[in-house]
Amino acid sequence: MSLIFYGHPFSSYCQKALIALYEKGVAFDYRVLSPDDPSAGTEMAALWPLNRFPVLLADGRTLPEASIIVEYLDLIAPGDPPLLPADRDAALAVRLFDRVFDNYVMTPMQAIVADHSRPADNRDPMGREQAHMLLDRSYAWLEVVLAGKIWATGKMFTLADCAAAPSLFYADWVHPIGDAHPTLAAYRARLLERPSFARAVEEGRPFRGLFPPGAPDRD
């Protein structure tokens, strides 16, 4: 099978998909989106007119969206355990956490980062405050529901953890988890120790200067 992955090592959503690729150990051609290789961007835009990454090209089939890519990889390389449980009720719990990390951690984190990218006279203090408030609520909820668990939904590393790793990694940079959420902080630390995510973090390390708020000297 031929797999071509279009993305960037510092992108949180690309890291989400890369974690699954590394967990599965499947071979793929990595087309890094960069001004140094404009052809990669041209190819991706032709495959996915919305021009958002990551995108996986699998034997001619275009698969956009990180969650879809992770689920597809689980179909072609199920592994043991799978990243999405076969039991439909258990799979619902995994998908719920996937949506929580994407919508209520990753999204407000990205809103804060994007606001730092704007000119100083065109920033959105109210929007930034709302994003911080949403992260506060998300952290508080996660602190409770992750208690006693190794990974997001229990003992299995799943799609939910693929989503959690980059969202919590970057969210802590702009809205520190802090001592008030020790369970969540410990979960983030376990994710950083997972070889698949540790690899993604190292691949993104050279690009930390691109982080608009300024990357902290840690992790």
N, C-alpha and C positions, 0 to 999 in steps of 0.2 A: 504494500500500500504506500502511495506517495502522499506525504503530508507537508504542506508549506504553511508556515506560521508568519503572519504579518503583525508586527508589534514593536514595542520599544521597551528596553529593560527597566526603565524607571517608572513606567506606567503601572498604576495600581491594578487596573483591570487586566493588563497583559500579564502581570505577575500572578494573578488569580488563575489564569489559564495555564501559565508556565508551570505552576506547582503541580497541576494534574499531569501535564506532559512528563515532568520529571518523576512524579510518583509512579507513572505507568512504565517509564523507561522506553517509550516508543521513539523511533528515529524520526526526525523531522528536519526540514530545511528552514532555518531561521532567517527571514527577510526583515532585517532591522530597518525601521523607518527613520531616515536621517537625511539631512541636506547633502550628505556625502554620497548618497545613493538615491537620487530622485526617482529612479526606475521602480524601486520598491513601492513608493507611494502611488505612482501611476498605475502599477499593477493592482494594488489593493483597491483604489478608487474604481477601477474598471470592474472589479469583482463585487464591490459593495458600494453602490452610489451614495449612501449616506455618509461614506468616508469617515467612519469611526472604527477605531481598532480596540481589541484584536480581531483578526479574521483568520480563520483556518481554511485552507483549500485542501480538501481530502478527495483524491482521485477525481478531481474536476468538480466536486460539490463544494459550494461556498457556504461556510458556517460562520456567521458573525455572532457577537455577544459571548462574553466569557462563560456565563452559566451554560449556554447551549454547547459550547466547545467542551466543557468539562463533562457534561452528560454524554456527548458523542464519544469522547475518549473512553468513557466507562462502557459503552456499547461494544466498541471494537477491541478493547483490552480490559475485560472485566476485573481481573485480578482478585486477590483475596486479602482483605475484604474489599468490596467494591466501594467506589466513592458515592454511590447512591444505592441505598438498600433495595433489595427486590421487593420486600414487604411494602405495600403501598402506604400503609399508615405510618410506618417508620420513615418512609421517603418524604411524607408530608412535613414531618418535623425538620428534616434536613433542609427542605426547600424553604420552610419558614425562616430558619436561621440565615439561609442564603439571602433571602429578601431583606431581612433585618440588617445584616451587615452591609449590603449594597445601598439600601435606601436610607437607613438611619444612622450609619456610621460613615460609609464612603461618601455619600452625597453631601452631608454637611461639611465633612472635611474638605472636599473639593471646592465647596462654596467659599470657605475661608481662604483656601489657597488662591482661588481665582480672584478674590477681592484684592489680595496683595499684588496681583499682576496688573491691576488697573492704575491709571495715573492717580496721584494723591487727591486731586480735586474731583475725581469721578468715582470715589469709593462708596460703598453701601454699608454704613455702620449698623443700620437696623437689620439688614440681611445677615451680616456677620454675627450680630448678637443672637439672632434667632438660630443660626447654625450652632453656636456654642451652647445654647439652651437645649437644643435637640440632642447634642452629644452628651450633655449632662444627664438627660433622661435615659438615653440609650445605655450609658455606662451603668446607671443605677439598676436598670432592668437586667442587664447582663450579669452584674455582680450577684444577683439573686439566682437567676436561672442556671448559671454555670457552676454553682456550688456543688462540690462532690463529683464533678465530672473531669475527665482527662481532656476530652475534646468537646466540641460544641454540643453534640447530642449523646455523648456517652464515651464508650471505649473505642469506637471506630473513628478513624480520620476520614472525613467525608467532604463532599462539595461545600458544606457549611464552613469547614475549616479553610478550604481554599479561598473562600470569600473573606473569612475573618482575618487571615494573616496580613494581607496588604492593607486592609481597611484600618485595622487597629495599629499597624506599624506606623502609618502616616498620620492617623488621627492623634496618636499620642504626641506627635511632633508639634501639632498646632493647638491641642487641647489635652494637656497631660492627664493621664489616668490617675496618677497620684496615690497617696497612701490611703485615701478613702475607699479605694476599690482594690483590695489586695488579691481577691480571687481573679478579677479581670486582668490585673497586672501579671499574675503568675501564668495565666493562660497565654497572654501575649508572649511571655518569655519562653514558654514551651513551643509556641509556634516558631519563634526565631531559632530554636534548636532543631527543628524538623529539617532534615537534610535537603528536602525539595525546596523549602522556602529559604533556607540559608543560602542555597545556590542562587536563587532569584535575587536575594538582597545583595550578594556579592557582585552579581552582574550589573546591578543598578548603581553600585557605589560610585563609579567614575562620573556619574551624572548628577551627583547631589548638589552641585553648584547651580543646577537649573531650578531648584526648589525655591519658589518666590519668597516665602517667609524667611528663608535661610534654614538649612538643615542643621540640627544639633550635632554636637561632637560626641555621638554615642551610637549604639546599635551597629 
